[in-house]
């Protein structure tokens, strides 16, 4: 088989505007280009990347479409504030105080009062793949699935699907098509299944058609997929959740304390 020349010599096969956008995206996300500050001018970018004006404008339009840059006619293009939200997954595992918002929603919405969770569906489904394996069910075994969409400031932020063994969920609020006050970290202990530990598996993937549409993704950017398994007494899986976020807008922060 003949190997294309760009693969043989390791060259980047992407169009120049996509490569320029990738470099600028990295500088925005790691803070080299400060939030609220200006992007380099078109003239500066043309010199830096040895590119035409049209190519630079095409790259900048990509960043605008991704929500990383803002600009209007006659004004400098700026780096969007809150260009990347940091999520601390462990905070979402604690029960909510009485009358307070679900910690998971509060974590997603930190600094954004207009945050909400929309319940998309509640149904008993046959599970497959890594969800089935995490729940330790036989092939095609049933589980109750609750699907939600988290939105911040009117923009979709995270698509969430949570699965529960039917012997835990049937006949409870988990199987009802309504929101659960305080979330499942509050409800599960009330049902006699207190969470004891949680394991997250995080991967970057290309969005499915459903994820692309639900999250209103601007292009072929990866999503962050977290498969979270919550274990109860006897190390039994009591909840498995698949969480999908736009990969260019979020980072996950895990804190570890060394054993004494």
Residue, then its C-alpha position, 0 to 999 in steps of 0.5 A: x500500500x502506498x502511504x500518502x506523502x503527508x503521512x510518510x513525512x509526518x506533515x499535518x494534512x489539515x488545511x492551513x486555517x484549521x492548523x492556525x485555529x488549532x494553535x490559537x485554540x491551544x494558546x487560549x485554553x492554556x492562558x497564553x492569550x488571556x481571557x478578555x484580552x485581544x487576539x493578535x491582529x490580522x497583520x500579526x497573524x499573517x506574518x506569524x503564519x505566513x498566511x493570507x488575510x482570507x486564511x486568517x479570517x477563516x481561522x478566526x471564524x472557527x474560534x468564534x463558532x467554537x465560542x472561544x473568541x468574540x468580535x464584531x465589525x470594526x472592533x478587535x477580536x477578544x478572547x471570551x471570558x470563562x473560555x474553559x470551565x473547570x469541573x471538580x467531579x468529586x463535588x457532585x457526589x455529595x448529597x445536597x443540603x436541605x433546599x439547596x441545588x443539586x451539587x452537580x448542577x451547582x458545580x456546572x453552574x458556578x458563577x452562572x446563575x442561569x443554569x438549569x437541568x432539563x429532564x429529557x426522558x425516563x425509561x426502562x431500557x436494555x443496556x449494552x457495552x461498557x454501561x452493561x459491564x459497569x452495572x454487571x448485568x447480563x447481555x441486554x439486561x434491563x436498567x432504568x435510564x434517566x437522561x438530562x441536558x444541562x444548560x448554562x446561560x441558555x447554551x447546552x453544556x452537558x448531556x447526561x444519561x444515568x442508569x440504575x438496576x431495576x430492583x433499586x429503581x422500580x417503584x421509586x422516584x428514580x423511575x418517575x419522569x420528574x426531577x429529583x430534589x437534591x439529586x440521586x446522592x440524596x435519594x439513594x441513601x433514602x432508598x437504602x443504597x448509600x454511595x460508598x465509592x465512585x470510579x470515573x473513566x474519562x476519554x476523548x471521543x468524536x461526537x455521535x450525531x445525537x451528541x453533536x445536535x444536543x450540544x450544538x457543537x460547531x465542528x469536528x471537535x472532540x467531546x469529553x466522555x465520563x463513565x462514572x460508576x457509583x458503588x454501594x454496600x458490598x461494592x455493588x454498582x448502584x448507578x452508572x452515568x455517562x456524561x458528555x461535554x464539549x471537549x474544548x470548553x471544559x477541563x476536569x480537575x481531580x485532587x488526590x491526597x497521598x496516603x499517610 
